[in-house]
Each structure stands twice: as C-alpha cells, then as structure tokens.
C-alpha cells in the first residue's frame, strides 16, 4: 500500500462532515468534472450518487469514500488533494451548500518518490 494518501481532509472540513453525518446516514464525495461549481468536490448521500466503472476510488476522508471520474483522474493523478471548507454558497447540489459553506479542493504535486510508491502497488 502506498505510504502517502491521494486525498486528505482538513480538520475544519471534518467538522462539517460530522454535522452532515448527523443528518444523513452515509456520505460520498465525488470530485466534480466541472459541470456544477467548476471543479468543486461534491458531498452527497451515498444512495444519491450513481457510480460506474469509469469512477476511481481515491480513498476515504473521515470514513467517506472519495471518487472521481477516470478521465478527471488522468489529469489529477500526479496530485494529492486536500478537501477544505470555505464560507460562501457554491452552485452545486452538494449537501453543505445550504449551510452557507462549500467544500473546495486544494492540491499539490506528488514528489517523484511519492509517485513511485503508487507505481509499485
């Protein structure tokens, strides 16, 4: 298993996930491809997201699976994503939007050694 995670979450975003989990049985994240709110990560009830073979599981954040489409993954595969939260309403169907907050994705390029750890597994 790689020693580095593909997706992380900030403690501020964890607090919002905790609040959402009090209202919803299970959550799933999907990195948007740009149709809604640019490339914001969307948080949905697990039963409200249709996944197929073109979706890639990047990992879990606070116990919630995090997916992105395979064509998006080709673009992002060299980066580590960190899910954060900011004030403001986004233009998506993500569950945090009515709270006056929105999840955002911050990214950094993996180092060569980190990329090698993914290739060896």
SVG drawing of the C-alpha trace seen along z (x, -y; Angstrom):
<svg xmlns="http://www.w3.org/2000/svg" viewBox="-31 -33 43 37">
<polyline fill="none" stroke="black" stroke-width="0.4" points="0.0,0.0 1.4,-3.5 2.8,-5.4 1.0,-8.6 -2.7,-9.2 -4.2,-10.6 -6.9,-12.6 -6.8,-14.3 -9.3,-16.5 -8.7,-19.4 -10.0,-19.5 -12.3,-22.3 -13.9,-20.2 -14.1,-17.2 -16.3,-19.4 -18.7,-20.0 -18.7,-16.3 -19.6,-15.5 -22.5,-17.9 -23.7,-16.4 -23.5,-12.8 -25.9,-13.8 -28.5,-14.5 -27.6,-11.8 -27.0,-8.1 -23.9,-7.9 -22.0,-10.3 -19.9,-10.0 -17.6,-12.6 -17.1,-13.0 -14.7,-15.4 -16.8,-17.3 -15.7,-17.4 -16.8,-21.0 -20.5,-21.0 -21.5,-22.3 -19.5,-24.9 -16.4,-24.4 -14.2,-21.6 -15.6,-21.6 -15.9,-18.3 -19.5,-17.3 -20.7,-15.7 -23.9,-13.6 -25.8,-11.0 -24.3,-7.7 -27.5,-6.4 -27.8,-9.6 -24.6,-9.0 -24.5,-6.6 -21.1,-5.1 -19.9,-3.0 -16.6,-1.5 -15.4,-5.0 -15.2,-6.2 -11.9,-5.8 -11.9,-5.5 -9.1,-7.7 -9.5,-6.9 -11.7,-7.8 -11.9,-11.1 -13.4,-10.9 -14.8,-7.5 -16.5,-8.7 -15.4,-7.3 -14.0,-9.9 -14.3,-9.2 -13.5,-11.0 -14.2,-10.0 -11.3,-8.2 -10.8,-11.0 -10.5,-13.5 -8.1,-11.1 -5.8,-11.1 -5.5,-14.9 -5.2,-14.8 -3.2,-11.5 0.0,-13.4 -1.5,-15.4 -2.5,-15.0 -5.9,-16.5 -6.8,-18.2 -10.5,-18.8 -11.1,-22.0 -14.2,-24.2 -14.8,-27.9 -17.6,-30.3 -19.9,-31.0 -22.5,-29.3 -21.4,-27.2 -23.5,-26.5 -23.9,-22.7 -26.1,-20.1 -23.5,-19.3 -25.0,-18.9 -23.1,-21.6 -24.3,-24.4 -27.5,-25.2 -25.1,-25.7 -23.5,-28.7 -20.3,-26.8 -18.7,-24.9 -16.0,-22.3 -13.0,-23.1 -10.1,-21.1 -6.5,-22.2 -3.8,-20.3 -0.1,-19.8 2.1,-17.7 3.4,-14.5 7.1,-14.1 8.9,-11.6 9.3,-9.2 5.6,-9.5 4.6,-8.7 6.9,-5.7 5.1,-4.4 1.9,-4.3 3.5,-2.6 4.9,0.2 1.5,1.2"/>
</svg>
